[in-house]
Amino acid sequence: MNKWALIAGLAAGAMLLFSEEPSAPKVPVQVIVTVEARHGRDVPSLNRDDFLAYQRRERIPVTDVVPLQGDHAALELFVLLDDASGLSLGSQLGDLREFIKAQPATTAIGIGYMRNGTFEIEQNFTADHSHAAQNLRIPLSASGVMGSPYLSLSDLIQRWPGNATRREVLLVTSGIDPLGIWPANPYLDSAIEQAQREGIIVYVIYTPGAGHAGHSFWRMNWAQNRLAQIGEETGGEAYIDAPVSFKPYLAEIAERLGHQYLVTVLVKPGNKAGLQDVRFATEVQNAELVSATRVYVPGSH
């Protein structure tokens, strides 16, 4: 190689070196992950090494795992019911009251009713579960108060102080949105995005709406699909079959709340803060991990 070729090669290498910007360091993000049993009712207990995390297809480090039990079990659980629900919801209030009263002392319960795209608080967060249960009431069951349930959920999220590690919602509604655009619904998308951004998990139980709006097959079908989307994308669950009793659904939700972990992962940030796709997996036999499909990550600049 002559000296001119050598000089040209060194120059090209130097240009490449200076043109490459160093990659931004990964940032720690905390995610609530629920462990479920794939079969049966025995939910395995997991350690940090049992959690595998991925950002898109890239494996990312798991730096800390805290079981949300004992000293770390604090939870704010808001029960949000739709005032446009049919009268059949009244027959489920007994099971809801028993569910509320059975929650551990570390759980603070709040109760509100959706109406006209917002919600009214019946009970602020309290550890007095018996008192909270007494504040459940029969819904108005009037289609005239039916607003977008997703606007109501967004209103709750916006008004909810973000001080607690765990914030979760039990949403009871038909899911029918008279303001929604078919098949897209920007209010649904916004509510999911806000819940993911704030790390709020949403559990949904379907109940029929009042009046003819609650009985149209095609509206019910679309509404139930949207409710399923909320549960899946926020890391919760949606129970969309009209039940004879809420009791088995509530028992399953209580089981899920008792098997959650606060998992810290190192995520590669984008140029701007925003939601990133992160998923979790495990090789532990009979264990399945459930979490929000996206998490909020601070930007690199």
Sequence and secondary structure as in RCSB ss.txt:
>XXXX:A:sequence
MNKWALIAGLAAGAMLLFSEEPSAPKVPVQVIVTVEARHGRDVPSLNRDDFLAYQRRERIPVTDVVPLQGDHAAL
ELFVLLDDASGLSLGSQLGDLREFIKAQPATTAIGIGYMRNGTFEIEQNFTADHSHAAQNLRIPLSASGVMGSPY
LSLSDLIQRWPGNATRREVLLVTSGIDPLGIWPANPYLDSAIEQAQREGIIVYVIYTPGAGHAGHSFWRMNWAQN
RLAQIGEETGGEAYIDAPVSFKPYLAEIAERLGHQYLVTVLVKPGNKAGLQDVRFATEVQNAELVSATRVYVPGS
H
>XXXX:A:secstr
  HHHHHHHHHHHHHHHHHS      EEEEEEEEEEESSSS      GGG EEEETTEEE EEEEEESSGGG  E
EEEEEEETTB GGGGGGHHHHHHHHHTS TTEEEEEEEEETTEEEEEEEEES HHHHHHT       GGG   HH
HHHHHHHHHS TTSS EEEEEEE    TT  SS  HHHHHHHHHHHHHT EEEEEE  BSTGGGT HHHHHHHHH
HHHHHHHHHT EEE S  S SHHHHHHHHHHHTSEEEEEEEE   SS EEEEEEEE  STTEEEE  SEEEE   
 
